[in-house]
Every structure is written in structure tokens, then in C-alpha cells.
Amino acid sequence: MSICKYCNQNAGWFKDEHASCVQKANEAIKSIKACMADAVTTGKKYSEVSEKINKLASEANLSHAQLHASLINSWSQATIEHSKAQPLSIVESDAHCKLIMDAEGLTEDTFAAAIQAGTANSAILAGMTIASFSSTIWAALNGKEVAPDCCTAPQIRGAFNLQAGEYMVWGVPGMLIRQQTTQVSYVGGYNGMSIRVANGLWYRFGGGRGHREEHSELQDIDMGDFLLTNRAIYFGGKQRGVNFRLPYNQIVRFQYYTDAVGVCKSGAKEQIFIPKNTAIPADCGWFLFNVLQALAAQAK
């Protein structure tokens, strides 16, 4: 007979768990997740909830893997929801990150090393990234300068010559710019007929190019380094050499897309900025749109 993985009692033939033990474990996991989510939204430290969480896990005989999966997933989901609901202050963002690091026994150095090695937990990384985005929006709304090493990739920090009074807000490599272009074609045309009217002289009649048709399509402009400062957008193309500085006071409006942001300069077609950096979440449009709106408002 098999042994139940929860209570270590006989589970019967071809079973490794009791239905009652599974139910108890699921209820404990649900309570642990609720406790962790509450800690995120109320700003509690892990030391304030750890006793309750450990008791729940112990009473339900949860495995180490089950406990930590519950902590990480609930923290990540709650952090992402809280960060998108309203901009987090830098203090709040740091508190969110410290909560999960304390729960997992991590330090800034060990987690940074895991990111560098590509072994960092993806759910923790996603939550920290969104919390960082949220605090960047908060800093932009409040005109606060943030440390460049927090929100700007290392290779971007020296890529542009900033003007006096400018400071870096957020920047990444691997930003794709696309722009709407109009293609024109003629449909239904034919060459017509040619009649010889003299030696070496031909008369052509009846031909035509047909009717004109237009269609629009997005064309890739360039891929390169992207930087937001408190006064402008900087772009440095790596493929076609497109380079520019676009002050916020020259921008008419911003357009939200799920995975990108559109920037409409006065008298020009909309340019769409799409992050292709794998470290940036695919649904980053909310961040780009909000941080640009905040920076443009502060720059007036």
C-alpha cells in the first residue's frame, strides 16, 4: 500500500494522498495566498505574517515547494495588480520587493546574481519589474529624480549627451520604431496597341495604368537604444542610423497600445515604440503611456 504524502499514513492502493488531506492542503494554500496578498496591499513586513503562514503550512503538512510556490505566486499577482492600480512611491515599491526577498531568504546581491545568471524566479522578476515601472511613473508625476542604476540599463547610461538640467528616468536597448506608410498601386491597367505609321515611328493608343489603390502598412524604421529623460525622448538607431532627441513640448499626443506606445509629433506621422528587449513584459504599454504622459506634463 502507498503512503499519503501529507500525513504519512496508509493511503490505499495506487494512491499517494487522502482526499481529506488534499482538501486541507488546498484550504491552507488559499489562506497563505490571501495572507501574502494582504501583506502586499497593506504594506506589512514578512516578519508580521510569517508566524501565521508557517503555522498554516505546518498544520496542512505542505511541502517546501508548495509553500514557496504559494508565497511567490500570490506575491507576484498582488504586486502586479497593486502596482497597476495606482503608482507606487519608491518606498512602497522597495517594501514590496523586500517582502518577497525576506520570504524567500534572498538578499539584493544573491538576487542580482540570479538575474545575471538567468536563474531568477520568473514570477518574482515579473513582480519586481512591474513595481519598478509603477514607482518610475510615481517619480515622473512628482518630479522626483531616480537613481540611474534602478531604471536605466547600463549600456544606455552613457549612450546620449544630455542637456543641462536633464536627468535619466528610464531607458532600455532593443526598442523598435515603426511608422505607418502608404503604398500606392494601379490595378486593371493594360498596355494598349501600337501601330506603325512610318519607318521607325509607332503610334500607341488605348493603354492605361488602371485605377489607383492605396493601402497602409507599418514599416520598421530602426531598432536601437531608447531613453526617457525629464525633458525629452532620446533614440539611437543601431541598424539604419536613425538618431534623434524629441522634446516633450513638440509632442501633440500619445497613443496607448497593449505592447507599445505611439508618439505623435506636430506635423508628422505617428511613430510607434515597441520594446523588443526580453526583459520587458509584453504588456508594457500601460507603463510607457503613463510615464510619458507624466513626464510631458512636468516638462510644461
VEXDREN-475920 format. One record per residue: x, y, z of N, C-alpha, C in turn; residue number from 1. Coordinates in steps of 0.001 Angstrom, whole numbers. Each point is the difference from the previous one (the first is absolute). Layout:
<pts>
      n.X      n.Y      n.Z     ca.X     ca.Y     ca.Z      c.X      c.Y      c.Z  seq
        X        Y        Z        X        Y        Z        X        Y        Z  NUM
...
</pts>
This chain:
<pts>
      n.X      n.Y      n.Z     ca.X     ca.Y     ca.Z      c.X      c.Y      c.Z  seq
      833    -1198        0     -833     1198        0      872     1254        0    1
     -522     1105     -569      753     1253      -95     -209      852     1243    2
      941      899      210      -38      903     1148     -430     1388     -449    3
     -910      615      732     -457     1359     -312     1154      986      188    4
      224      823    -1007     1111      957       41     -231     1127      996    5
    -1215      108      517     -303     1053      969       87     -499     1445    6
     -711    -1075      300      -89     -454     1395      864    -1219      300    7
      660     -567    -1022      871    -1178      147     -736    -1232      515    8
    -1305      -69     -255     -791    -1177      332     -354     -748    -1280    9
     -451    -1242      185     -370     -799    -1163    -1091      697     -812   10
      234       76    -1311     -950      680     -882     -802     -963     -854   11
      337    -1268       63     -711     -981     -818      790     -345    -1240   12
     -571     -876     -776      689     -438    -1214       23     1110    -1059   13
     1157      136     -612      187      911    -1141     -365     1461      323   14
      159      391     1257     -250     1380      403     1157      494      853   15
      284     1277      -70     1043      567      860     -522     1170      820   16
    -1348      100      115     -589     1086      772    -1448     -339      353   17
     -457      535     1120    -1401     -118      396     -762     1211     -528   18
    -1233     -206     -373     -830     1113     -483     -131     1078     1071   19
     -132     -429     1249     -139      974     1096     1286      796      192   20
     1159     -657     -197     1288      701      138      181     1014    -1120   21
     -424     -377    -1202       98      917    -1142     -873     1222      232   22
    -1207     -235      506     -904     1119      276      595      933     1048   23
      577     -558     1035      611      791     1061     1178      808     -542   24
      786     -638     -868     1146      693     -596     -453     1148     -890   25
    -1038     -227     -788     -506     1052     -901     -549     1184      780   26
     -673     -286     1115     -526     1073      838     1141      809      625   27
     1066     -706      410     1158      692      580      692      883    -1037   28
      147     -538    -1205      625      761    -1082     -815     1262     -301   29
    -1318     -145      -23     -872     1150     -253      176     1062     1088   30
       89     -438     1256      173      943     1121     1372      667      -49   31
     1026     -756     -375     1356      555     -106       53     1064    -1093   32
     -630     -289    -1119      -26      960    -1100     -721     1282      403   33
    -1112     -150      712     -754     1172      458      820      814      985   34
      741     -687      871      832      674      989     1124      785     -676   35
      608     -605    -1025     1095      667     -714     -522     1179     -818   36
    -1150     -170     -619     -587     1094     -784     -357     1174      897   37
     -515     -312     1198     -334     1058      961     1259      743      444   38
     1089     -735      170     1266      643      392      475      967    -1079   39
     -224     -352    -1255      391      879    -1112     -813     1289       39   40
    -1304     -122       79     -863     1185     -114       31      893     1249   41
      292     -591     1163       21      791     1243     1407      411      406   42
     1018     -465     -737     1370      412      288      628     -684     1206   43
     -476    -1205      329      562     -717     1139     1360     -606     -351   44
      824     -174     1018     1268     -700     -157     -248    -1505      105   45
      941     -778     -536     -196    -1449       59       32     -495     1441   46
      752      651      850       78     -410     1402    -1352      116      702   47
     -894      838     -550    -1317      189      591     -988    -1098     -396   48
      309     -737    -1048     -926    -1041     -473      632    -1387      -22   49
     1278      -81      227      706    -1285     -138     -507    -1051      983   50
     -303      393     1242     -456     -974     1001    -1308     -658     -442   51
     -929      805     -474    -1290     -529     -462      198     -906    -1217   52
      833      429     -929      241     -787    -1215      659    -1339      332   53
      998       18      847      688    -1238      364     -928     -961      741   54
     -887      539      839     -954     -840      719     -966     -677     -976   55
     -508      756     -957     -907     -561    -1013      687    -1111     -791   56
     1240      256     -393      740     -989     -772      278    -1257      809   57
      338      190     1274      314    -1131      867    -1227     -867      269   58
    -1117      627      303    -1227     -742      321     -516     -795    -1199   59
      248      504    -1198     -460     -700    -1208     1079     -893     -599   60
     1164      -46      661     1125     -824     -472      390      332    -1443   61
       32     1296     -305      406      419    -1345     1492     -242     -189   62
      374     -353    -1207     1413     -163     -309      653     1367     -151   63
     1320        7       43      747     1249     -185     -351      631    -1347   64
     -107     -835    -1031     -309      504    -1344    -1392      621      -56   65
     -982     -659      643    -1370      532        0      -77     1337      724   66
      691       96     1125      -22     1240      771      587     1148     -800   67
     1149     -217     -568      678     1108     -684     -655      349    -1337   68
     -597     -982     -662     -759      315    -1217    -1199      874      349   69
     -644     -298     1138    -1152      802      438      418     1422      334   70
     1126      138      703      489     1330      369      355      824    -1230   71
      770     -605     -899      491      728    -1168    -1138      392     -928   72
     -884     -940     -318    -1068      287     -962     -995     1025      532   73
     -346     -117     1288     -946      967      568      639     1381      105   74
     1276       43      378      696     1293       81       76      651    -1376   75
      376     -776    -1003      161      555    -1350    -1318      546     -528   76
    -1069     -771      129    -1304      440     -499     -480     1244      731   77
      128       -1     1329     -454     1154      783      842     1236     -291   78
     1300     -180     -163      892     1131     -287     -307      611    -1357   79
     -220     -843     -997     -321      499    -1340    -1321      763       16   80
    -1017     -568      652    -1308      668       63       90     1324      761   81
      711       -9     1116      127     1216      813      792     1071     -733   82
     1045     -422     -709      856      948     -724     -722      656    -1162   83
     -902     -741     -643     -729      552    -1142    -1208      831      438   84
     -504     -298     1192    -1176      723      482      314     1460      287   85
     1204      255      514      422     1370      288     1522       27       80   86
      620     1126     -341     1464       73       70      499     -208     1424   87
     1006     -852      151      604     -241     1305     1129      992      233   88
       94      499     1206     1154      829      332     1234     -904       22   89
     1163      615      -42     1243     -777       23       87     -813     1294   90
     -460      570     1100        5     -705     1292     -923    -1212      -50   91
    -1186      171     -588     -956    -1108     -108      536    -1102     -904   92
      596      387    -1116      567     -979     -926     1107     -806      671   93
      869      686      718     1082     -686      711     -559     -954     1058   94
    -1073      404      671     -608     -848     1027     -590    -1265     -613   95
     -618      127    -1175     -539    -1174     -701     1119     -992     -310   96
     1095      522     -508     1120     -868     -376      641     -650     1225   97
      104      760     1086      599     -555     1224     -879    -1096      593   98
    -1300      130     -150     -928     -999      517      295    -1383     -570   99
      130     -101    -1315      229    -1312     -603     1439     -464      203  100
      929      929       50     1387     -388      232      182     -575     1408  101
     -672      583      981       46     -538     1358     -698    -1355       67  102
    -1117     -129     -714     -742    -1270        1      829    -1125     -607  103
      811      343     -988      806    -1006     -699     1438      -62      490  104
      331      816      995     1360      -16      529     1035      520     -977  105
     -398      979     -813      905      564    -1006      598     1316      486  106
     1148      347     -549      588     1324      193       78      676    -1360  107
      253     1292       -6      122      716    -1271     1121     -594     -848  108
     1092     -371      647     1145     -546     -739     -320    -1371     -601  109
     -639     -870      789     -290    -1339     -512    -1039       51    -1121  110
     -981      904      139    -1011       85    -1056      581      625    -1259  111
      864     1013      166      660      613    -1166      859    -1033     -732  112
      664     -850      768      823    -1045     -598     -867    -1002     -758  113
    -1183     -311      545     -925     -924     -668     -517      589    -1301  114
     -275     1310        3     -439      671    -1234     1102      -70    -1041  115
     1224      278      417     1146      -22     -908      204    -1385     -594  116
     -238    -1020      823      208    -1387     -451    -1208     -557     -746  117
    -1104      751       -7    -1202     -458     -687     -779    -1043      780  118
      225      -70     1317     -670    -1007      825    -1017      611      967  119
     -235     1284      -97     -957      655      901    -1410     -516     -268  120
     -774     -149     1059    -1380     -454     -147     -783      980     -868  121
     -669     -506    -1013     -666      880     -971    -1154      778      614  122
     -729     -613      949    -1121      702      630      496     1136      893  123
     1087     -239      732      574     1068      829      519     1123     -894  124
      672     -368    -1065      557      994     -916    -1105      841     -630  125
    -1105     -645     -382    -1123      731     -604     -590      992      992  126
     -198     -435     1242     -548      894     1013      898     1177      291  127
     1308     -253      103      954     1079      272       64      984    -1155  128
      -87     -516    -1226       43      874    -1176    -1196      936      -28  129
    -1187     -538      246    -1211      829      -16       10     1000     1145  130
      491     -421     1169      104      935     1133      964     1134     -328  131
     1090     -329     -680      964     1024     -422     -637      958    -1013  132
     -769     -541     -947     -713      844     -963     -923      970      733  133
     -741     -534      969     -974      817      728      681     1135      760  134
     1124     -300      653      705     1048      751      655     1015     -933  135
      353     -428    -1213      537      944     -989    -1075      990     -428  136
    -1221     -485     -179    -1126      885     -318     -229      977     1153  137
       33     -513     1235     -181      861     1183     1066     1096       33  138
     1262     -376     -266     1085      979       17     -214     1061    -1083  139
     -461     -432    -1188     -248      940    -1088    -1141      956      341  140
    -1048     -528      620    -1138      837      380      382     1053     1038  141
      950     -366      854      383      888     1095     1307      743     -245  142
      543     -121    -1220     1226      718     -327     1201     -443      803  143
       24    -1282      388     1087     -528      810     1041     -683     -885  144
     1247      243      298     1079     -658     -739      278    -1361      626  145
      155    -1017     -843      290    -1343      494     1434     -367     -357  146
      572     -904      775     1369     -429     -272       57     -723    -1338  147
      938      374     -895       71     -610    -1335      148    -1510       21  148
      696     -531     1022      218    -1446       20    -1265     -768      371  149
    -1068      697      392    -1255     -671      337     -872     -255    -1225  150
      -29      944     -925     -981      -70    -1084      588      129    -1394  151
     1309      158     -109      616      168    -1314     1068    -1062     -207  152
      -96     -722    -1114      951    -1064     -295     1416      563      -73  153
     1010     -763      447     1382      507       41      501      551    -1328  154
     -336     -682    -1112      513      435    -1295     -652     1282     -510  155
    -1070      450      666     -693     1215     -418      542     1221      734  156
      593     -195     1169      342     1128      875      988      977     -621  157
      887     -468     -849      943      907     -639     -204      118    -1492  158
    -1173     -423     -478     -231      -53    -1444     -367     1355     -612  159
     -494      930      810     -475     1283     -526      605     1160      783  160
      166     1117     -689      480     1229      635    -1211      828      441  161
     -275      -22     1277    -1158      716      523      295     1491      125  162
    -1046      779     -101      144     1445      136       27      388     1478  163
      424     1206      255       73      501     1378    -1371      -74      651  164
      -51     -524     1198    -1263     -109      725     -781    -1260     -283  165
      477     -813     -941     -683    -1254     -317      525    -1131      878  166
     -867     -934      326      441    -1217      680     -771    -1205     -557  167
      630    -1153      100     -584    -1226     -524    -1154     -465      877  168
    -1060     -494     -648    -1152     -545      709     -114    -1503     -234  169
       67     -406    -1268     -134    -1422     -333      563     -229    -1396  170
      708    -1101     -175      558     -279    -1320      335    -1463     -190  171
     -147     -465    -1249      303    -1388     -346      582      -78    -1411  172
      775    -1030     -280      377     -287    -1376    -1108     -824     -662  173
      110     -189    -1292     -952     -867     -700    -1384      582     -172  174
      -85     1306     -260    -1294      637     -254     -204      116    -1520  175
    -1110     -523     -475     -334       62    -1420     -937     1165     -262  176
      296      783    -1061     -903     1074     -433     -672     -429    -1294  177
    -1309      120      -23     -769     -244    -1220     -835     1232     -327  178
     -281      146    -1301     -783     1159     -443     -922     -426    -1130  179
    -1202      581       -6     -980     -310    -1037      437      623    -1319  180
       20     -805    -1060      320      502    -1328    -1129     -360     -964  181
     -136      774    -1069    -1037     -241     -997      639     -518    -1284  182
     -459    -1141     -470      484     -600    -1236    -1050      222    -1093  183
      459      425    -1179     -901      279    -1123      253    -1008    -1109  184
    -1078     -549     -551      112     -912    -1148    -1148      286     -962  185
      157     -449    -1256    -1033      190    -1022     -483    -1373     -448  186
    -1316     -179        5     -609    -1294     -284     -860      110    -1257  187
      101    -1023     -864     -850      -58    -1186      566      691    -1221  188
     1254      398       28      599      666    -1155      390     -986    -1100  189
      200      535    -1233      480     -839    -1113      811      877     -948  190
      774     -635     -832      943      736     -842     -626      634    -1234  191
    -1162     -474     -429     -613      545    -1204      654     -536    -1273  192
     -206      712    -1133      529     -445    -1295      953     1036     -576  193
      936     -473     -812      936      881     -701      -82     -278    -1497  194
     -146     1083     -812     -103     -133    -1451     1146      770     -651  195
      640     -666     -959     1099      651     -727     -585      972    -1022  196
      418     1261      128     -518     1013     -919     1061      468     -988  197
     1246     -293      274     1092      351     -912     1220     -817      410  198
     1032       77     -808     1205     -758      297      600      485     1323  199
       -6     -889      995      544      341     1314     -923      812      873  200
    -1247      198     -433     -936      806      774    -1250     -818      288  201
     -339      -88     1273    -1160     -784      433     -949      910      763  202
    -1285     -277     -167    -1023      741      740     -685     -967      970  203
       -7      389     1262     -584     -861     1037    -1282      624      513  204
    -1048     -824      186    -1259      526      507     -702    -1103      808  205
     -922      470      842     -842     -942      742      590     -532     1287  206
     1233      345      338      612     -534     1233     -365      845     1214  207
      215     -585     1192     -262      742     1224      508     -753     1223  208
      223      742     1065      524     -623     1205    -1090     -604      883  209
    -1261      145     -351    -1067     -517      832     -332      970     1125  210
     -741     -477      992     -400      886     1090      991      -94     1152  211
       99     1082      702      965      144     1091     -568     -627     1276  212
      838     -776      684     -362     -574     1298     1091      315     1017  213
     -427      312     1205      942      289     1077     -253     -938     1173  214
     1043     -391      669     -141     -758     1242     1124      392      947  215
     -340      -41     1266      963      403     1023      611    -1225      666  216
     1235      137      420      666    -1072      726     1051      606      927  217
      306     -740     1076     1037      442      927     1366     -396     -527  218
      887      954      -54     1353     -247     -498     1002      176     1142  219
      927     -938      111     1062      115     1004      936     1142     -381  220
      221      919      938      884     1134     -241     1417     -300      480  221
      117     -470     1237     1322     -356      539     -181     -669     1352  222
     1043     -670      434       56     -626     1320     1225      551      713  223
     -176      374     1289     1164      557      681     -247      328     1453  224
      842      905      520      -47      401     1408    -1078     1062      203  225
     -695     -121     1125    -1132      885      299      168      545     1410  226
     -137     1306      140      152      629     1312    -1060     1075      199  227
     -618      -18     1182     -887     1076      418      729      832     1035  228
       -4     1301     -184      522      907     1013    -1159      853      505  229
      290      906      882    -1047      882      510     -446     1025    -1036  230
      706       70    -1146     -348     1017     -999     -239     -533    -1410  231
      466    -1203     -306      -74     -440    -1388      132    -1515     -137  232
     -331     -463    -1213      243    -1386     -408     1276      -16     -836  233
      893     -922      311     1212     -196     -793      -66    -1367     -669  234
      485      -39    -1254       74    -1280     -709     1293      -62     -795  235
      673    -1142      100     1219     -229     -758     -118    -1273     -806  236
     -221      118    -1314     -199    -1166     -852     1269     -818     -183  237
     -148    -1307       18     1132     -906     -158       51     -651    -1378  238
    -1096       53     -743      -65     -685    -1279       70      957    -1190  239
     -710     1121       91      -63      941    -1125      490     1394      365  240
      523      150     1207      592     1276      384     -977     1118      244  241
    -1243     -333      379     -981     1030      326      253      469     1436  242
      334     1273      165      298      553     1322     -765     1299      195  243
     -588      176     1166     -703     1263      234     -220      236     1487  244
     -246     1270      291     -467      433     1314    -1328      689     -231  245
    -1060     -467      656    -1337      556     -192     -503      592     1320  246
       34     1337      127     -500      638     1229    -1501     -238      166  247
     -445      -95     1228    -1407     -267      253     -897     1128     -491  248
      519     1245      -35     -850     1113     -426     -258       14    -1505  249
      625     -936     -733     -281     -130    -1431     -972    -1143     -296  250
     -452     -680     1045     -885    -1149     -175    -1447      431      184  251
     -834     -357     -971    -1417      371       36     -792     -935      903  252
      238    -1304     -136     -722     -956      831      741    -1328       45  253
     -385     -838      964      504    -1362      120    -1159     -963     -245  254
      312    -1127     -607    -1027    -1007     -285      338    -1291      732  255
     -962     -502      776      224    -1242      755     -193    -1220     -885  256
      928     -941       79     -139    -1333     -576      364    -1000     1093  257
     -511    -1198      -80      264    -1003     1035     1490     -235      185  258
      721     -100    -1113     1423     -356       56      923     1115     -471  259
     -530     1217     -119      799     1091     -576     -644     1337      352  260
      645     1071     -483     -585     1330      146      237      766    -1293  261
    -1019      747     -425      124      837    -1175      317     1429      404  262
      921      623     -720      398     1382      269     -292      824    -1246  263
     -820     1020      160     -421      816    -1132      623     1388      105  264
      980      249     -846      658     1299      -47     -799      945     -883  265
       37     1277      319     -743      985     -777      442      -27    -1462  266
     -966     -177     -894      276       27    -1430      639    -1252     -554  267
       57    -1077      771      644    -1230     -466     -891    -1202      298  268
      289    -1110     -658     -752    -1223      230      367     -600     1346  269
     -935     -754      546      220     -673     1276     1142    -1008     -108  270
      877       16      991     1039    -1018      121     -354     -896     1173  271
       94    -1310     -227     -368     -978     1019     1264     -631      560  272
      158       94     1311     1176     -541      683     -386    -1339      636  273
      686    -1062     -428     -322    -1357      449     1244     -637      616  274
        5     -242     1318     1164     -648      610      151    -1434     -489  275
     1196     -337     -457      305    -1368     -418     1016     -645      933  276
      243      665     1116      905     -521     1012     -748    -1054      812  277
      554    -1200      121     -695    -1097      670     -205      254     1496  278
      729      949      564     -163      314     1420    -1233      858      263  279
     -606      532    -1060    -1164      872      141    -1267     -815     -246  280
     -972       35      921    -1245     -756     -201     -704      401    -1289  281
     -673     -973     -611     -664      264    -1282    -1104     1051      139  282
     -695        7     1132    -1100      960      183      487     1268      700  283
     1030      612     -559      639     1163      642     -581     1328     -460  284
    -1021      -46     -863     -547     1243     -534     -535      936     1064  285
     -627     -561     1043     -545      839     1081     1098      820      654  286
     1190     -606      171     1114      718      632      525     1109     -906  287
      302     -334    -1251      562      987     -920     -940     1185     -178  288
    -1292     -284     -159     -981     1069     -187      -67      906     1225  289
     -115     -588     1188     -158      792     1227     1257      773      373  290
     1163     -618     -168     1226      717      377      262     1156     -968  291
     -309     -180    -1277      173     1081     -968     -990     1137      266  292
    -1239     -349      308     -995     1025      338      456      814     1210  293
      540     -694     1004      438      676     1218     1205      898     -273  294
      969     -496     -766     1202      784     -300     -360     1223     -846  295
     -882     -179     -972     -393     1124     -848     -717     1077      807  296
     -831     -421      942     -720      958      839      960      789      884  297
     1036     -683      529      985      682      845      888      941     -794  298
      190     -300    -1280      924      798     -827     -639     1294     -497  299
    -1311      177      179     -664     1218     -498      438     1233      771  300
</pts>
